[in-house]
Amino acid sequence: MNQTVLDSSKYILWIHEKEDSNWQWDYYFTWGPLIKSTSFADHDGTIKNGRFCLYNKDGNLDSTGFYDHGKKNGSFFKLKTFTPDSVKTLMQYDYNEDSLVKSIDLVAERLKNKNSDTTGITKSEYPGGISKWNYYLIHNLKYPDRAVTKEIQGQVRIHFMVDTAGNITDIYIYKSVEYSLDQESLRVIKNSGNWVPASKDGFKEKSYKLMPINYKLEVQ
């Protein structure tokens, strides 16, 4: 990509240092969704390190996984968008030091476990439940001027993990709309404090959440 002024650009690239000292490179359509979000151990972007996310043209997550100093380690996931609001995870690929050790058909796994016993399982949630979460959003969510100026609306979805102590970690964009809306959504999630962790049979467990954040302009 060649450098130009904002209003003449088709893409923007935002490079920033994260709390874990990795450098994140986010590629956006200038007035649209994420194209990809990548993480490197160095500012110059030569050593892949951390979560990588690729998105389709509508801003829905297409695939994601972790690199450890240039090598695939852990689970990579492949997703498919069926409708704008329906994205399903299809496959899981487990890697160790860049070598594929296992592939799992998650569609088949969900069918197999469709009637599994959920007795004793409590999902993680914001303290006080959905009503308190909505109250938190009303008093903390701000509609960014950048999006207001261009009349950009939509629903951003943020994916994150709630650990057994209620801390939220591994926060990333699952559905992107536009740079400023995405960043505001990440901000309110990161600042939401500790959540109530999930539990099974009385024992706390880590869990994963997918939270929608809606942006709609008032009709004048």
TORPA-4810 file (N, C-alpha, C, O; in nm, 3 decimals):
<nodes>
NODE_1_0.084_-0.119_0.000_0.000_0.000_0.000_0.088_0.124_0.000_0.192_0.128_0.066_M
NODE_2_0.044_0.228_-0.076_0.115_0.354_-0.080_0.047_0.455_0.009_-0.076_0.454_0.023_N
NODE_3_0.125_0.543_0.070_0.071_0.642_0.162_0.001_0.753_0.086_0.048_0.797_-0.019_Q
NODE_4_-0.114_0.799_0.140_-0.189_0.908_0.078_-0.271_0.977_0.187_-0.262_0.940_0.304_T
NODE_5_-0.350_1.077_0.150_-0.435_1.145_0.247_-0.559_1.062_0.272_-0.599_0.982_0.186_V
NODE_6_-0.622_1.080_0.390_-0.731_0.992_0.432_-0.847_0.989_0.333_-0.893_0.881_0.296_L
NODE_7_-0.895_1.105_0.291_-1.014_1.108_0.207_-0.991_1.049_0.068_-1.087_1.019_-0.004_D
NODE_8_-0.864_1.033_0.029_-0.834_0.975_-0.102_-0.796_0.828_-0.093_-0.771_0.763_-0.195_S
NODE_9_-0.793_0.775_0.027_-0.744_0.638_0.047_-0.857_0.536_0.036_-0.973_0.567_0.062_S
NODE_10_-0.820_0.417_-0.003_-0.914_0.305_-0.004_-0.898_0.219_0.121_-0.993_0.157_0.167_K
NODE_11_-0.776_0.217_0.176_-0.745_0.137_0.293_-0.672_0.222_0.397_-0.610_0.323_0.364_Y
NODE_12_-0.682_0.179_0.522_-0.598_0.236_0.627_-0.529_0.122_0.701_-0.585_0.013_0.715_I
NODE_13_-0.409_0.148_0.747_-0.333_0.052_0.827_-0.298_0.118_0.959_-0.232_0.222_0.963_L
NODE_14_-0.343_0.056_1.067_-0.317_0.109_1.201_-0.219_0.015_1.271_-0.251_-0.102_1.295_W
NODE_15_-0.101_0.066_1.304_0.001_-0.013_1.374_0.013_0.042_1.515_0.037_0.161_1.535_I
NODE_16_-0.004_-0.045_1.615_0.003_0.001_1.753_0.059_-0.109_1.844_0.043_-0.228_1.816_H
NODE_17_0.123_-0.066_1.951_0.179_-0.161_2.047_0.072_-0.203_2.147_-0.001_-0.118_2.200_E
NODE_18_0.062_-0.331_2.172_-0.039_-0.383_2.264_0.017_-0.396_2.405_0.137_-0.378_2.427_K
NODE_19_-0.071_-0.428_2.499_-0.030_-0.440_2.639_0.070_-0.553_2.660_0.150_-0.549_2.754_E
NODE_20_0.067_-0.655_2.572_0.160_-0.768_2.586_0.292_-0.743_2.512_0.373_-0.834_2.495_D
NODE_21_0.313_-0.618_2.469_0.436_-0.574_2.399_0.446_-0.623_2.255_0.544_-0.594_2.187_S
NODE_22_0.345_-0.697_2.207_0.340_-0.728_2.065_0.290_-0.605_1.989_0.233_-0.513_2.047_N
NODE_23_0.312_-0.606_1.858_0.266_-0.498_1.772_0.152_-0.549_1.684_0.166_-0.648_1.613_W
NODE_24_0.040_-0.478_1.690_-0.078_-0.519_1.613_-0.090_-0.434_1.488_-0.081_-0.311_1.493_Q
NODE_25_-0.110_-0.502_1.375_-0.133_-0.436_1.247_-0.277_-0.463_1.205_-0.313_-0.577_1.177_W
NODE_26_-0.359_-0.358_1.200_-0.498_-0.372_1.159_-0.519_-0.306_1.023_-0.492_-0.187_1.006_D
NODE_27_-0.567_-0.384_0.927_-0.593_-0.336_0.792_-0.743_-0.316_0.776_-0.820_-0.410_0.794_Y
NODE_28_-0.785_-0.194_0.742_-0.926_-0.160_0.725_-0.954_-0.104_0.586_-0.866_-0.043_0.525_Y
NODE_29_-1.076_-0.124_0.536_-1.127_-0.036_0.434_-1.145_0.100_0.501_-1.190_0.105_0.616_F
NODE_30_-1.112_0.208_0.434_-1.111_0.339_0.499_-1.241_0.372_0.570_-1.239_0.421_0.683_T
NODE_31_-1.354_0.344_0.506_-1.484_0.373_0.569_-1.565_0.244_0.585_-1.688_0.247_0.583_W
NODE_32_-1.496_0.133_0.600_-1.564_0.005_0.613_-1.497_-0.086_0.713_-1.423_-0.039_0.800_G
NODE_33_-1.521_-0.216_0.703_-1.478_-0.311_0.805_-1.331_-0.352_0.795_-1.260_-0.317_0.701_P
NODE_34_-1.290_-0.427_0.894_-1.158_-0.488_0.897_-1.138_-0.583_0.780_-1.232_-0.649_0.735_L
NODE_35_-1.015_-0.587_0.732_-0.974_-0.686_0.632_-0.895_-0.796_0.700_-0.920_-0.915_0.679_I
NODE_36_-0.799_-0.755_0.784_-0.727_-0.851_0.866_-0.664_-0.780_0.985_-0.634_-0.661_0.979_K
NODE_37_-0.645_-0.855_1.093_-0.580_-0.806_1.213_-0.469_-0.904_1.247_-0.494_-1.022_1.271_S
NODE_38_-0.345_-0.854_1.249_-0.229_-0.940_1.266_-0.143_-0.893_1.383_-0.148_-0.776_1.421_T
NODE_39_-0.067_-0.983_1.440_0.014_-0.951_1.557_0.157_-0.998_1.536_0.181_-1.109_1.490_S
NODE_40_0.252_-0.912_1.572_0.394_-0.941_1.551_0.475_-0.910_1.677_0.436_-0.827_1.759_F
NODE_41_0.588_-0.978_1.689_0.677_-0.954_1.802_0.758_-0.826_1.782_0.815_-0.774_1.878_A
NODE_42_0.763_-0.776_1.658_0.843_-0.658_1.627_0.759_-0.554_1.553_0.660_-0.587_1.488_D
NODE_43_0.800_-0.429_1.565_0.728_-0.318_1.503_0.723_-0.331_1.351_0.625_-0.290_1.289_H
NODE_44_0.827_-0.388_1.291_0.836_-0.397_1.145_0.750_-0.508_1.086_0.738_-0.519_0.964_D
NODE_45_0.690_-0.589_1.171_0.597_-0.691_1.123_0.663_-0.806_1.050_0.614_-0.850_0.946_G
NODE_46_0.774_-0.857_1.105_0.843_-0.968_1.041_0.829_-1.099_1.117_0.850_-1.206_1.060_T
NODE_47_0.794_-1.093_1.248_0.784_-1.213_1.330_0.640_-1.228_1.379_0.598_-1.158_1.471_I
NODE_48_0.565_-1.319_1.319_0.427_-1.342_1.360_0.423_-1.392_1.504_0.490_-1.489_1.540_K
NODE_49_0.345_-1.323_1.586_0.341_-1.360_1.728_0.209_-1.311_1.789_0.190_-1.191_1.807_N
NODE_50_0.119_-1.404_1.819_-0.010_-1.367_1.874_-0.122_-1.402_1.780_-0.105_-1.478_1.684_G
NODE_51_-0.239_-1.347_1.808_-0.359_-1.383_1.732_-0.360_-1.317_1.594_-0.329_-1.199_1.580_R
NODE_52_-0.398_-1.397_1.493_-0.422_-1.349_1.357_-0.569_-1.368_1.325_-0.626_-1.474_1.353_F
NODE_53_-0.632_-1.266_1.267_-0.772_-1.275_1.226_-0.786_-1.228_1.082_-0.734_-1.123_1.045_C
NODE_54_-0.855_-1.306_1.001_-0.888_-1.268_0.864_-1.039_-1.253_0.853_-1.114_-1.330_0.914_L
NODE_55_-1.086_-1.154_0.775_-1.228_-1.122_0.766_-1.275_-1.127_0.621_-1.196_-1.106_0.529_Y
NODE_56_-1.403_-1.154_0.600_-1.457_-1.149_0.465_-1.497_-1.005_0.431_-1.479_-0.915_0.513_N
NODE_57_-1.551_-0.984_0.311_-1.579_-0.848_0.264_-1.684_-0.777_0.349_-1.692_-0.654_0.346_K
NODE_58_-1.766_-0.852_0.423_-1.870_-0.793_0.506_-1.824_-0.768_0.650_-1.901_-0.720_0.733_D
NODE_59_-1.697_-0.800_0.679_-1.644_-0.777_0.813_-1.665_-0.891_0.909_-1.634_-0.877_1.027_G
NODE_60_-1.717_-1.005_0.861_-1.733_-1.122_0.948_-1.602_-1.199_0.955_-1.531_-1.212_0.855_N
NODE_61_-1.572_-1.250_1.072_-1.450_-1.330_1.091_-1.453_-1.452_1.001_-1.552_-1.526_0.997_L
NODE_62_-1.344_-1.474_0.928_-1.333_-1.588_0.837_-1.244_-1.697_0.895_-1.273_-1.815_0.879_D
NODE_63_-1.135_-1.658_0.961_-1.046_-1.756_1.023_-0.961_-1.686_1.129_-0.937_-1.565_1.120_S
NODE_64_-0.916_-1.762_1.228_-0.835_-1.705_1.335_-0.751_-1.813_1.400_-0.786_-1.931_1.399_T
NODE_65_-0.639_-1.772_1.458_-0.550_-1.864_1.527_-0.428_-1.791_1.580_-0.411_-1.671_1.556_G
NODE_66_-0.343_-1.863_1.652_-0.227_-1.804_1.718_-0.096_-1.848_1.655_-0.078_-1.963_1.615_F
NODE_67_-0.004_-1.752_1.647_0.135_-1.781_1.611_0.223_-1.757_1.734_0.197_-1.668_1.815_Y
NODE_68_0.326_-1.838_1.745_0.424_-1.824_1.852_0.561_-1.808_1.787_0.624_-1.906_1.747_D
NODE_69_0.606_-1.682_1.778_0.735_-1.650_1.715_0.752_-1.717_1.579_0.849_-1.788_1.552_H
NODE_70_0.652_-1.691_1.494_0.660_-1.735_1.355_0.599_-1.871_1.327_0.588_-1.910_1.211_G
NODE_71_0.560_-1.946_1.430_0.507_-2.080_1.409_0.365_-2.091_1.462_0.330_-2.032_1.564_K
NODE_72_0.282_-2.169_1.390_0.146_-2.194_1.436_0.150_-2.283_1.559_0.212_-2.389_1.559_K
NODE_73_0.082_-2.237_1.664_0.073_-2.316_1.787_-0.067_-2.303_1.844_-0.119_-2.192_1.857_N
NODE_74_-0.128_-2.415_1.879_-0.263_-2.411_1.933_-0.366_-2.430_1.825_-0.339_-2.489_1.720_G
NODE_75_-0.487_-2.380_1.850_-0.600_-2.407_1.763_-0.625_-2.292_1.664_-0.626_-2.175_1.701_S
NODE_76_-0.644_-2.329_1.538_-0.688_-2.237_1.433_-0.831_-2.276_1.394_-0.865_-2.394_1.389_F
NODE_77_-0.913_-2.175_1.367_-1.054_-2.200_1.338_-1.092_-2.142_1.201_-1.050_-2.032_1.165_F
NODE_78_-1.172_-2.218_1.127_-1.226_-2.173_1.000_-1.377_-2.154_1.016_-1.446_-2.243_1.065_K
NODE_79_-1.427_-2.036_0.973_-1.567_-2.003_0.989_-1.632_-1.980_0.852_-1.564_-1.966_0.751_L
NODE_80_-1.766_-1.978_0.852_-1.840_-1.951_0.730_-1.959_-1.861_0.762_-2.030_-1.883_0.860_K
NODE_81_-1.980_-1.760_0.677_-2.094_-1.670_0.691_-2.209_-1.723_0.607_-2.197_-1.736_0.485_T
NODE_82_-2.321_-1.753_0.672_-2.440_-1.803_0.601_-2.535_-1.688_0.568_-2.590_-1.682_0.458_F
NODE_83_-2.554_-1.598_0.663_-2.628_-1.473_0.642_-2.549_-1.365_0.715_-2.457_-1.397_0.791_T
NODE_84_-2.581_-1.237_0.694_-2.506_-1.131_0.764_-2.501_-1.150_0.915_-2.405_-1.107_0.980_P
NODE_85_-2.605_-1.213_0.973_-2.610_-1.232_1.118_-2.583_-1.375_1.162_-2.595_-1.407_1.280_D
NODE_86_-2.546_-1.461_1.068_-2.522_-1.602_1.102_-2.384_-1.646_1.054_-2.360_-1.665_0.935_S
NODE_87_-2.294_-1.660_1.151_-2.157_-1.706_1.123_-2.131_-1.829_1.208_-2.147_-1.825_1.330_V
NODE_88_-2.091_-1.938_1.146_-2.068_-2.063_1.217_-1.922_-2.106_1.204_-1.860_-2.090_1.099_K
NODE_89_-1.869_-2.162_1.312_-1.735_-2.219_1.307_-1.744_-2.360_1.250_-1.816_-2.444_1.303_T
NODE_90_-1.670_-2.386_1.142_-1.680_-2.514_1.073_-1.574_-2.615_1.117_-1.605_-2.730_1.147_L
NODE_91_-1.449_-2.569_1.122_-1.338_-2.661_1.146_-1.242_-2.605_1.250_-1.226_-2.484_1.264_M
NODE_92_-1.178_-2.696_1.323_-1.071_-2.662_1.417_-0.946_-2.740_1.376_-0.950_-2.861_1.358_Q
NODE_93_-0.836_-2.668_1.363_-0.708_-2.730_1.327_-0.608_-2.704_1.439_-0.578_-2.588_1.469_Y
NODE_94_-0.559_-2.808_1.501_-0.465_-2.795_1.613_-0.322_-2.814_1.564_-0.290_-2.913_1.498_D
NODE_95_-0.236_-2.717_1.597_-0.096_-2.718_1.554_-0.002_-2.723_1.672_-0.032_-2.674_1.781_Y
NODE_96_0.113_-2.784_1.649_0.223_-2.781_1.744_0.352_-2.754_1.667_0.396_-2.834_1.585_N
NODE_97_0.411_-2.638_1.695_0.535_-2.600_1.626_0.522_-2.609_1.474_0.608_-2.664_1.406_E
NODE_98_0.411_-2.555_1.423_0.383_-2.547_1.279_0.337_-2.680_1.218_0.310_-2.685_1.098_D
NODE_99_0.326_-2.785_1.297_0.282_-2.915_1.245_0.137_-2.940_1.285_0.100_-2.926_1.402_S
NODE_100_0.055_-2.976_1.187_-0.085_-3.008_1.215_-0.093_-3.142_1.287_-0.046_-3.244_1.235_L
NODE_101_-0.153_-3.142_1.405_-0.164_-3.266_1.484_-0.306_-3.320_1.489_-0.327_-3.438_1.517_V
NODE_102_-0.406_-3.233_1.461_-0.544_-3.281_1.468_-0.635_-3.183_1.393_-0.614_-3.062_1.397_K
NODE_103_-0.735_-3.237_1.326_-0.840_-3.154_1.267_-0.975_-3.205_1.317_-0.996_-3.326_1.324_S
NODE_104_-1.065_-3.114_1.351_-1.193_-3.151_1.411_-1.305_-3.085_1.331_-1.305_-2.964_1.309_I
NODE_105_-1.401_-3.166_1.289_-1.520_-3.116_1.221_-1.618_-3.068_1.329_-1.685_-3.149_1.392_D
NODE_106_-1.624_-2.937_1.350_-1.704_-2.884_1.459_-1.853_-2.892_1.432_-1.932_-2.894_1.526_L
NODE_107_-1.893_-2.898_1.306_-2.035_-2.917_1.273_-2.080_-3.054_1.320_-2.186_-3.068_1.381_V
NODE_108_-2.000_-3.155_1.292_-2.032_-3.292_1.336_-2.030_-3.302_1.488_-2.113_-3.372_1.547_A
NODE_109_-1.936_-3.233_1.551_-1.928_-3.236_1.698_-2.052_-3.174_1.761_-2.103_-3.225_1.861_E
NODE_110_-2.100_-3.064_1.703_-2.220_-3.000_1.758_-2.342_-3.091_1.744_-2.426_-3.097_1.835_R
NODE_111_-2.353_-3.160_1.632_-2.465_-3.253_1.613_-2.457_-3.369_1.712_-2.559_-3.414_1.765_L
NODE_112_-2.336_-3.416_1.735_-2.317_-3.528_1.828_-2.354_-3.490_1.971_-2.406_-3.571_2.047_K
NODE_113_-2.325_-3.363_2.006_-2.349_-3.318_2.143_-2.478_-3.240_2.159_-2.502_-3.176_2.261_N
NODE_114_-2.562_-3.245_2.054_-2.684_-3.164_2.053_-2.772_-3.190_2.174_-2.831_-3.097_2.228_K
NODE_115_-2.782_-3.313_2.215_-2.871_-3.348_2.326_-2.795_-3.376_2.455_-2.845_-3.446_2.543_N
NODE_116_-2.676_-3.321_2.465_-2.596_-3.344_2.586_-2.660_-3.277_2.707_-2.730_-3.176_2.693_S
NODE_117_-2.636_-3.332_2.822_-2.696_-3.283_2.946_-2.633_-3.151_2.988_-2.511_-3.144_3.006_D
NODE_118_-2.715_-3.046_3.003_-2.664_-2.915_3.046_-2.701_-2.884_3.190_-2.687_-2.771_3.236_T
NODE_119_-2.749_-2.986_3.262_-2.784_-2.966_3.402_-2.661_-2.927_3.482_-2.555_-2.987_3.468_T
NODE_120_-2.675_-2.825_3.566_-2.565_-2.783_3.652_-2.470_-2.686_3.586_-2.369_-2.648_3.646_G
NODE_121_-2.501_-2.643_3.462_-2.414_-2.549_3.392_-2.473_-2.409_3.401_-2.590_-2.387_3.369_I
NODE_122_-2.392_-2.314_3.443_-2.430_-2.174_3.449_-2.336_-2.094_3.360_-2.214_-2.105_3.373_T
NODE_123_-2.392_-2.015_3.269_-2.311_-1.938_3.177_-2.252_-1.814_3.245_-2.308_-1.763_3.342_K
NODE_124_-2.139_-1.768_3.195_-2.081_-1.644_3.246_-2.169_-1.526_3.206_-2.240_-1.532_3.105_S
NODE_125_-2.166_-1.420_3.285_-2.247_-1.303_3.254_-2.191_-1.178_3.321_-2.111_-1.186_3.414_E
NODE_126_-2.236_-1.064_3.272_-2.203_-0.937_3.336_-2.273_-0.932_3.471_-2.388_-0.975_3.481_Y
NODE_127_-2.207_-0.880_3.577_-2.271_-0.877_3.709_-2.406_-0.807_3.705_-2.417_-0.691_3.664_P
NODE_128_-2.509_-0.877_3.748_-2.643_-0.822_3.747_-2.724_-0.861_3.626_-2.843_-0.830_3.617_G
NODE_129_-2.659_-0.930_3.531_-2.732_-0.979_3.415_-2.750_-0.876_3.304_-2.685_-0.772_3.302_G
NODE_130_-2.840_-0.908_3.212_-2.856_-0.827_3.090_-2.903_-0.686_3.120_-2.865_-0.593_3.049_I
NODE_131_-2.986_-0.667_3.222_-3.037_-0.533_3.253_-2.923_-0.441_3.298_-2.918_-0.325_3.259_S
NODE_132_-2.832_-0.494_3.380_-2.716_-0.415_3.425_-2.619_-0.391_3.310_-2.555_-0.286_3.303_K
NODE_133_-2.608_-0.488_3.219_-2.521_-0.470_3.103_-2.574_-0.357_3.014_-2.497_-0.273_2.968_W
NODE_134_-2.704_-0.355_2.991_-2.764_-0.248_2.912_-2.746_-0.112_2.979_-2.721_-0.012_2.912_N
NODE_135_-2.759_-0.109_3.110_-2.736_0.014_3.187_-2.592_0.061_3.170_-2.566_0.180_3.151_Y
NODE_136_-2.499_-0.033_3.177_-2.357_0.001_3.158_-2.334_0.061_3.020_-2.264_0.161_3.007_Y
NODE_137_-2.392_0.000_2.916_-2.374_0.051_2.780_-2.433_0.190_2.764_-2.371_0.277_2.703_L
NODE_138_-2.553_0.212_2.817_-2.618_0.342_2.804_-2.532_0.453_2.862_-2.528_0.564_2.809_I
NODE_139_-2.462_0.424_2.972_-2.385_0.527_3.042_-2.238_0.532_3.001_-2.165_0.620_3.046_H
NODE_140_-2.194_0.440_2.917_-2.052_0.437_2.881_-2.022_0.436_2.732_-1.916_0.483_2.689_N
NODE_141_-2.115_0.385_2.651_-2.091_0.376_2.508_-2.109_0.512_2.441_-2.208_0.581_2.464_L
NODE_142_-2.011_0.550_2.360_-2.016_0.678_2.288_-2.013_0.653_2.138_-1.934_0.572_2.089_K
NODE_143_-2.097_0.723_2.066_-2.100_0.708_1.920_-1.987_0.794_1.864_-1.993_0.917_1.875_Y
NODE_144_-1.884_0.735_1.803_-1.769_0.812_1.758_-1.805_0.914_1.649_-1.887_0.887_1.561_P
NODE_145_-1.744_1.033_1.658_-1.770_1.138_1.560_-1.738_1.093_1.419_-1.807_1.130_1.324_D
NODE_146_-1.633_1.013_1.404_-1.592_0.967_1.271_-1.706_0.893_1.202_-1.733_0.914_1.084_R
NODE_147_-1.773_0.805_1.277_-1.884_0.727_1.222_-2.008_0.813_1.203_-2.082_0.795_1.106_A
NODE_148_-2.032_0.906_1.294_-2.148_0.994_1.283_-2.137_1.079_1.157_-2.235_1.095_1.083_V
NODE_149_-2.018_1.134_1.132_-1.996_1.220_1.015_-2.028_1.148_0.885_-2.086_1.207_0.794_T
NODE_150_-1.991_1.020_0.877_-2.015_0.941_0.755_-2.145_0.861_0.761_-2.175_0.783_0.672_K
NODE_151_-2.223_0.883_0.871_-2.352_0.815_0.889_-2.338_0.663_0.881_-2.415_0.596_0.813_E
NODE_152_-2.238_0.610_0.952_-2.212_0.466_0.953_-2.283_0.403_1.074_-2.267_0.450_1.187_I
NODE_153_-2.360_0.299_1.049_-2.433_0.228_1.153_-2.403_0.078_1.143_-2.338_0.033_1.049_Q
NODE_154_-2.449_0.003_1.242_-2.433_-0.142_1.236_-2.411_-0.205_1.371_-2.415_-0.138_1.474_G
NODE_155_-2.387_-0.334_1.368_-2.363_-0.411_1.491_-2.222_-0.469_1.488_-2.188_-0.549_1.401_Q
NODE_156_-2.142_-0.428_1.586_-2.010_-0.486_1.607_-2.026_-0.601_1.706_-2.100_-0.589_1.804_V
NODE_157_-1.955_-0.712_1.681_-1.957_-0.822_1.777_-1.816_-0.847_1.827_-1.721_-0.858_1.748_R
NODE_158_-1.802_-0.855_1.958_-1.672_-0.874_2.022_-1.668_-1.011_2.089_-1.759_-1.048_2.163_I
NODE_159_-1.561_-1.085_2.063_-1.542_-1.217_2.121_-1.436_-1.206_2.231_-1.335_-1.139_2.214_H
NODE_160_-1.459_-1.273_2.344_-1.360_-1.271_2.453_-1.379_-1.391_2.544_-1.481_-1.460_2.540_F
NODE_161_-1.279_-1.414_2.627_-1.285_-1.523_2.723_-1.305_-1.467_2.863_-1.247_-1.364_2.899_M
NODE_162_-1.387_-1.534_2.943_-1.402_-1.504_3.085_-1.337_-1.617_3.162_-1.381_-1.731_3.155_V
NODE_163_-1.230_-1.586_3.238_-1.160_-1.692_3.310_-1.230_-1.723_3.442_-1.333_-1.664_3.473_D
NODE_164_-1.174_-1.814_3.520_-1.240_-1.859_3.642_-1.244_-1.752_3.751_-1.319_-1.765_3.848_T
NODE_165_-1.164_-1.646_3.735_-1.167_-1.536_3.831_-1.256_-1.422_3.783_-1.272_-1.321_3.851_A
NODE_166_-1.315_-1.439_3.663_-1.401_-1.336_3.609_-1.330_-1.232_3.524_-1.392_-1.137_3.477_G
NODE_167_-1.199_-1.249_3.505_-1.125_-1.157_3.419_-1.160_-1.182_3.272_-1.181_-1.297_3.233_N
NODE_168_-1.165_-1.076_3.192_-1.189_-1.094_3.049_-1.056_-1.079_2.975_-0.982_-0.983_2.995_I
NODE_169_-1.027_-1.177_2.890_-0.900_-1.180_2.818_-0.925_-1.221_2.672_-1.037_-1.256_2.634_T
NODE_170_-0.818_-1.215_2.593_-0.823_-1.256_2.453_-0.942_-1.192_2.380_-1.025_-1.261_2.322_D
NODE_171_-0.947_-1.060_2.386_-1.057_-0.985_2.326_-1.024_-0.957_2.179_-0.917_-0.905_2.148_I
NODE_172_-1.117_-0.990_2.089_-1.095_-0.957_1.950_-1.228_-0.939_1.877_-1.334_-0.977_1.928_Y
NODE_173_-1.221_-0.880_1.759_-1.340_-0.846_1.682_-1.388_-0.968_1.603_-1.312_-1.029_1.528_I
NODE_174_-1.513_-1.001_1.622_-1.576_-1.114_1.552_-1.654_-1.064_1.431_-1.656_-1.129_1.326_Y
NODE_175_-1.718_-0.949_1.446_-1.788_-0.882_1.336_-1.749_-0.735_1.336_-1.777_-0.662_1.431_K
NODE_176_-1.683_-0.691_1.228_-1.635_-0.554_1.216_-1.733_-0.471_1.134_-1.797_-0.522_1.042_S
NODE_177_-1.744_-0.344_1.169_-1.826_-0.251_1.090_-1.740_-0.140_1.031_-1.744_-0.114_0.911_V
NODE_178_-1.662_-0.074_1.117_-1.578_0.040_1.076_-1.482_0.069_1.189_-1.509_0.037_1.305_E
NODE_179_-1.369_0.129_1.157_-1.260_0.147_1.253_-1.305_0.207_1.386_-1.281_0.148_1.491_Y
NODE_180_-1.371_0.323_1.385_-1.403_0.391_1.511_-1.509_0.317_1.591_-1.504_0.316_1.714_S
NODE_181_-1.606_0.254_1.523_-1.707_0.176_1.593_-1.644_0.051_1.656_-1.678_0.014_1.768_L
NODE_182_-1.553_-0.012_1.583_-1.482_-0.129_1.636_-1.404_-0.092_1.762_-1.411_-0.161_1.864_D
NODE_183_-1.329_0.020_1.754_-1.244_0.059_1.866_-1.327_0.098_1.989_-1.288_0.069_2.102_Q
NODE_184_-1.440_0.163_1.967_-1.527_0.198_2.079_-1.585_0.072_2.143_-1.599_0.065_2.266_E
NODE_185_-1.619_-0.027_2.062_-1.672_-0.153_2.115_-1.568_-0.226_2.198_-1.598_-0.277_2.305_S
NODE_186_-1.444_-0.230_2.148_-1.336_-0.291_2.225_-1.314_-0.218_2.357_-1.290_-0.280_2.460_L
NODE_187_-1.323_-0.085_2.353_-1.300_-0.005_2.474_-1.402_-0.037_2.582_-1.365_-0.057_2.698_R
NODE_188_-1.531_-0.041_2.547_-1.632_-0.064_2.651_-1.623_-0.206_2.706_-1.653_-0.229_2.823_V
NODE_189_-1.584_-0.302_2.623_-1.566_-0.437_2.674_-1.447_-0.442_2.770_-1.457_-0.499_2.878_I
NODE_190_-1.335_-0.383_2.730_-1.215_-0.385_2.813_-1.236_-0.315_2.946_-1.175_-0.351_3.046_K
NODE_191_-1.322_-0.213_2.948_-1.344_-0.135_3.070_-1.462_-0.184_3.153_-1.504_-0.117_3.247_N
NODE_192_-1.517_-0.300_3.119_-1.639_-0.347_3.185_-1.613_-0.420_3.317_-1.708_-0.464_3.383_S
NODE_193_-1.486_-0.432_3.356_-1.455_-0.494_3.485_-1.466_-0.645_3.484_-1.468_-0.709_3.378_G
NODE_194_-1.473_-0.702_3.604_-1.483_-0.847_3.616_-1.626_-0.895_3.591_-1.723_-0.830_3.629_N
NODE_195_-1.636_-1.011_3.526_-1.764_-1.073_3.500_-1.784_-1.191_3.596_-1.690_-1.235_3.662_W
NODE_196_-1.906_-1.240_3.603_-1.935_-1.360_3.681_-1.895_-1.480_3.596_-1.951_-1.499_3.488_V
NODE_197_-1.800_-1.561_3.641_-1.755_-1.674_3.558_-1.859_-1.783_3.544_-1.952_-1.794_3.624_P
NODE_198_-1.843_-1.863_3.440_-1.930_-1.979_3.421_-1.898_-2.084_3.526_-1.792_-2.082_3.590_A
NODE_199_-1.991_-2.175_3.543_-1.966_-2.284_3.639_-2.036_-2.411_3.593_-2.134_-2.407_3.518_S
NODE_200_-1.982_-2.523_3.639_-2.042_-2.653_3.611_-2.037_-2.735_3.738_-1.930_-2.761_3.794_K
NODE_201_-2.154_-2.776_3.782_-2.166_-2.855_3.906_-2.097_-2.784_4.022_-2.036_-2.848_4.108_D
NODE_202_-2.109_-2.650_4.024_-2.054_-2.573_4.135_-1.909_-2.533_4.120_-1.857_-2.460_4.204_G
NODE_203_-1.842_-2.579_4.015_-1.701_-2.545_3.993_-1.689_-2.444_3.880_-1.748_-2.459_3.774_F
NODE_204_-1.611_-2.339_3.905_-1.595_-2.234_3.806_-1.515_-2.284_3.686_-1.421_-2.362_3.699_K
NODE_205_-1.556_-2.237_3.567_-1.489_-2.276_3.444_-1.467_-2.153_3.355_-1.543_-2.056_3.363_E
NODE_206_-1.365_-2.157_3.272_-1.348_-2.051_3.174_-1.453_-2.070_3.065_-1.497_-2.182_3.039_K
NODE_207_-1.492_-1.961_3.004_-1.595_-1.968_2.899_-1.569_-1.857_2.798_-1.486_-1.769_2.819_S
NODE_208_-1.641_-1.864_2.686_-1.624_-1.768_2.578_-1.755_-1.695_2.554_-1.863_-1.755_2.555_Y
NODE_209_-1.745_-1.564_2.531_-1.862_-1.480_2.510_-1.854_-1.411_2.375_-1.745_-1.379_2.326_K
NODE_210_-1.969_-1.388_2.315_-1.980_-1.311_2.192_-2.085_-1.204_2.216_-2.204_-1.231_2.219_L
NODE_211_-2.037_-1.079_2.235_-2.126_-0.970_2.273_-2.150_-0.875_2.157_-2.055_-0.824_2.097_M
NODE_212_-2.277_-0.849_2.124_-2.310_-0.752_2.019_-2.317_-0.610_2.076_-2.368_-0.589_2.186_P
NODE_213_-2.265_-0.514_2.000_-2.274_-0.373_2.036_-2.340_-0.302_1.917_-2.285_-0.301_1.807_I
NODE_214_-2.458_-0.242_1.941_-2.535_-0.184_1.832_-2.516_-0.033_1.822_-2.511_0.038_1.923_N
NODE_215_-2.504_0.015_1.699_-2.491_0.158_1.672_-2.599_0.197_1.570_-2.600_0.147_1.458_Y
NODE_216_-2.688_0.286_1.611_-2.795_0.331_1.523_-2.814_0.481_1.540_-2.835_0.528_1.652_K
NODE_217_-2.808_0.555_1.432_-2.825_0.699_1.436_-2.973_0.735_1.447_-3.058_0.670_1.388_L
NODE_218_-3.000_0.838_1.522_-3.138_0.886_1.535_-3.182_0.954_1.407_-3.104_1.026_1.344_E
NODE_219_-3.307_0.930_1.369_-3.362_0.993_1.249_-3.394_1.138_1.281_-3.466_1.168_1.376_V
NODE_220_-3.340_1.228_1.199_-3.362_1.371_1.221_-3.496_1.415_1.164_-3.532_1.533_1.173_Q
</nodes>
